[in-house]
Amino acid sequence: MDAKFLAFEDLKPGQRVRVHQMIDRRARDWHCTVEGVIQSVEMSKTGSWYAHGKDDKLWLRRVRLAKDDGELSTLNLDRWSEIELVG
């Protein structure tokens, strides 16, 4: 069965997802995968100033996951993030 990848706008609390992320580096890219149940999905502004952003701030897409071991992880999603629906 093919994996179903979701857009940020389709994420909802209660969904079990696997998030694949990559950090683009010159020498070698770093890859990370985190799986858990979505607790919250939000756009939140940082303390960084950005001239053309809403309220002159830089906004990040954030997903909070509850992992199977009970750990809560907040992930900042970027253009390389892939969100896979599990189950």
C-alpha positions in Angstrom: 0.0 0.0 0.0 1.3 3.5 -0.9 2.0 6.0 1.8 -0.5 8.9 2.1 1.3 12.2 2.6 -0.6 15.1 4.1 -0.4 18.8 3.6 0.0 21.0 6.7 -3.6 22.2 6.2 -4.9 18.6 6.5 -3.3 17.8 9.9 -5.7 17.4 12.8 -5.2 16.5 16.5 -5.7 12.7 17.0 -4.1 11.6 13.8 -1.1 9.3 14.0 1.6 10.5 11.7 5.2 9.9 10.8 7.2 13.1 10.0 10.3 12.8 7.8 12.6 15.8 8.0 15.9 16.8 6.4 18.4 19.4 7.3 20.1 20.6 4.1 23.9 20.7 4.7 26.8 21.3 2.3 28.8 18.1 3.3 25.9 15.7 4.0 22.2 16.1 4.7 20.8 15.0 8.0 17.6 12.9 8.0 15.2 12.4 11.0 11.9 10.6 11.4 9.5 11.1 14.3 6.3 9.2 14.8 3.4 10.0 17.1 -0.1 11.3 17.6 -0.8 14.9 16.8 -1.6 17.0 19.9 -1.8 20.4 18.2 -1.2 22.1 14.9 -0.5 25.8 14.8 1.2 28.7 13.0 3.1 30.6 15.7 5.3 33.6 15.4 8.9 33.7 16.5 10.7 36.5 18.2 12.6 37.1 14.9 11.8 40.1 12.9 10.7 39.6 9.2 9.7 42.6 7.2 7.0 41.0 5.1 5.4 38.6 7.6 2.2 39.1 9.5 2.8 41.4 12.4 6.4 41.9 11.0 7.3 38.5 12.5 8.6 35.2 11.1 5.8 32.6 11.4 6.5 28.8 11.7 4.3 25.9 11.1 4.5 23.8 14.2 3.1 20.3 15.1 3.2 18.9 18.6 3.4 15.1 18.8 2.9 12.6 21.6 5.4 9.8 21.0 4.7 6.2 22.2 7.1 6.5 25.1 5.2 9.6 26.4 7.7 12.2 25.2 6.1 15.3 23.7 7.9 16.7 20.6 7.3 20.0 18.9 8.4 20.0 15.3 8.9 23.0 13.1 7.8 22.1 9.6 9.6 23.4 6.5 9.6 22.8 2.8 11.5 19.5 3.2 9.2 18.1 5.8 7.0 15.2 4.7 4.0 14.1 6.9 2.9 10.5 6.4 -0.5 9.4 7.8 0.0 6.1 9.7 -2.7 3.5 10.1 
